[in-house]
Amino acid sequence: MSAQHLPFTLGDQTFDLAHLDASTFGCKTDFRAADLTIGIRYSNHCYTVGCAEDEEPGERLILDHHGNRRSFDDDRYALSHNLPALLAALPTAKVWQSAQERNYLHFSTALGPAEYRVFFHLRRAAAGAGHDLALFVESAYALEAANPATRGRGQIRFPILARKIYLGEPVRFDNGRNLRRK
């Protein structure tokens, strides 16, 4: 898979973004012998923050995939190095539906007192993509005082979510009903 994020230079320092190159991982299923193959892509929101209308980010300016102005963020960049391992662990994890119900949320507290939240979309991959499902990481950031109530509207084991999306089945987040297969 080709690189999506070119190195970013700030002053005399270059920040390598190769850890956010497109990649794939496998997820065991209960409906076929082969694992589901999931392709991963990352938004630059994983290492940038939004800019206010009157803010001038200068040499930190990066445009996102919609053309919106963003600013390179050292903290998000440092945390983004954890993303490949966090996503590779999804087949054994639970995820939440985001409060806006547009995407899914996975989080880790292994990085200390902060909660590192990873927001992503998951859908069937386009024909010929070379994988079964496409996972797009929309954003990832740490919250120092994360309120568990803001995690989302219910949880589901990732392999169940992947199966439902692959098969076109409805996904219901009913306060844990999807944690076990019926």
Order of alpha helices (4+ residues) and beta strands (2+ residues): beta-beta-beta-beta-beta-beta-beta-alpha-alpha-beta-beta-beta-beta-beta-alpha
